[in-house]
Amino acid sequence: MRVFDRICVAVACAFLAAAAAPAYAAPLADPLVGSPGLGDPYYPLDGNGGYDVQHYEVGIDYDPPSRWLAGTTTISAVAIQPLRMFNLDFAGPEVRMVMVNGQPAGFDRNGEHELTVTPMLLLLPGLPFTITVDYAGPAIDTDGAGWTFAPSGGAFAAGEPHSATSWYPLNDTPLDKATFVLHATVPAEWEVVSNGVRTENAVRGDKRTVSWVTAEPVIGYLTTIAIDKFDYLEQRRADGTPLLSAFAPNAGRYREIEQRLPEILDFGEALYGRYPFNAAGGIYLDADLGFALETQSRPIYSSRTDLRTVVHEIAHQWWGDSVSLRHWSDICLNECFASYTADYLWPERVQGEDIDELYRETIRKYRDDPSFWEVPLGNPGAGNEFTSVYWRGPLFLHALRKQIGDEVFFTAARDFLAIYAYGNASMPEFRAFVQSRSPVALTGFFDAWLHRTAPPPEEYLFPGPLRD
């Protein structure tokens, strides 16, 4: 995610994110009931216990003029404990019916986003089961926190850390990745764009049906649907990866930027290893969202996009999408790397800028500004996830690079991504991994940069080549 209303740092503005459900959820009085949350330190009721989702098949029928949204979502999961009752996360239209393994199930909506399901028969641990949820009603505009109306009359889904619950039921946690298929039906004059590979785009009478397949596991907030009267740009990487990008009305001015997508992907691959997905592209909206978002394989861009924003969101395909955070307190793993890639590495390697001097200028400018250091990178706190990681995160990573040297830094980054690919990782795991590759003791360095609310000591602020 790249946010556009944050502090500018020196030359460049640092603009403002298949593991099973964990077994550490707080025990309940009834061992046959899945927990209503997974205890994330910031969002403890996100996600649900008792099962592991394998696949989502989402069917959406949307009428832009009336804003009527109807959906049928089928979830394939495996029970990890006996279940007579479990929860899904859903904040969308009225639920009309729930079925479990083809049989009607009881359901109740409660809390901010809980859909509690009671199957007819007990679900046994280790066995697969399916949940089908049928729902319909007027779509609700979340204003950039999920389902959002476009100025053209279309609609799209975007938001972090939450957005998917506004248009389909799911286990809404980074810890439960699953494959994803979308089938969407709209009036024939509208188009639909989503993640992955488009496998169908058929007009039958006055309706258009479009299908998109995401073959690699994905988190809920990284899924999207965008409905508009799009124009397309089709490209292909040298290795054959298809690149399909969409431009809403009045967003065609970004076509020149998106034509550089093959170059940007090659740049990311040279830094971080093979591009992790089987398709790529971008969705360019005519909407003043105030942020861009790294929706998997096909990021969403608002009407304030620039080249570095695209570089930032493409870097997230490695940092955040393929390797995802375990908890929202690990947000630096996503945003520090995406910001460093766009605001330091791209200027250094593509534009020939002296980023050591950029680093020094930034430190000189903000060293004595307490507000610059008040939100710690290692645990920014709920509501502060999308702040300091953008402007101080690149400084942290540049200082780390200088502390351990380029060879160790970039090799460790690539290897870390390869080991945790398509799964989850945390900042403590990243710290331990880098330390395992470096002969330099890094405990003091990491603590100073990640957990202090003041400038690091001189030895960590200006390591090695950064010393004046």
C-alpha positions, 0 to 999 in steps of 0.5 A: 500500500502506498498512501499519498497524504504523508510527510515528504522525505528529502528528494522523494516522498515516502507515500503512505500491506498457505498457512493453516489457522493457528492453534494458539487461539484462546481456548473457549468453554465449548471445545466444539466451537471455533474461536471468533478471532485469532488474537492478532495484537491489533485486530483480535477478532479478525479471522476465525478458529477451527478450520483452514480454508483451501479455496474460495469460489466467489460468484458476484452479480452486480448492477451498477445503475441500481447498485444491487449486489448478489453473491454466492460464495463457496468455501472449501475448507478443512476442519482442524477441530471438531466443530458444531459451530464456527464463524466467517467474517462478513459485513456485506449484504443480507445473507439469504441462506447458508449450506454446509456440505450441501445441507442447510445450516443455521446462521446468525450475524453478530458483532461488526463482521461475524457470521456464525454458522451452525452445521446440521452435523458435527464437522470432524477434524482433518476432514474437508467440508464446503460452506456455501453462502448466498446473499443479496442487497444494495451495496454499501459504499465503504469509501475506500475501506472495501466496496467503493463506488467509482465516479463513472458509476462502476464500483471496486473493492480496495482497502487495507487491512480490511476490504474483502468482508464487504463483498464476500464471506471469508476467514479474514486473516493473513494467516489463512491464505487460499486460492481464489476464483471469481465469476462476475456477471454485469450488464454487457457494456461493463467490464470486470477486472480481478486478480490472476488470469482471466479465463472467461469474458463472454457476452450473452444477451444483455449480460457479460460474465467474466471469470478470473483465477488466482492459482497462488494462495492469497489473503482477503484484502489482496483480492479485488473486483473492479467494475467499470468501462475499462480500456486494456493494455496487453503486454507480455514479459520475455518469459511469457508471463501475460500482463493485462492492465485496465484503465477506467474512463479518464485514467488512460493518461497512465498508459505510458507508465504501465508500459514500463511494467515489464521493466519494473518486473525485471527490476524486482526480479533482479533484486528479489528472485523470480516473480512469484505469480503467473500473471501481472498488470494493474487496475487504474481507477478514476478515483481519488482514493488517497492510496494505491494497493498491492492487490495480488498480481494486479495492483489498484492505482488511484488518480494520483499515481506516479511511476514510483507508486507502481514500483512500490506496489510491484515490490509488494508482490514479493514483500506482502503478497507472496511473503505475507505478515503474520500479524499487523504489527509486522507491517514493516516487513511489507512497507519498509521493503516496498518503500525502500525499493521505490524510493531508494533502490529504483533511484539508485539503480535506474536513475543514477541518484546518490542515495547515500547522500539522500539518506544523510540529507534526510537524517540531517533534516529530521534527526531533531524532529521528535514526531519523525521518531515517535512511532516505532517501526517494529510495533507501530500500534493499531491505527498507526500501521501506515505511518512511520514505515513509509518514511523511516522504513527506507532509512532503516533498511539502508542503514542495515544494508550499510551495516552488513554490506550489499552481498549479505543484505541482498542475498539474505533478502532473496533467500528469505523470500524464497524460504517463506514464499506463499506463506507468512513471516514476521519481523522477529523471523526476519531479524533472526534470518539476517543475523544468521547470515551476518558475522556482525552482531545486530541486536543493538542495531535492530533494537535501536531502529525498530523499537526506540522512539528516538534517533538511533545512536550514532554508530547505528545511524551512520554505519560504515560508508554512511559516516560523514 
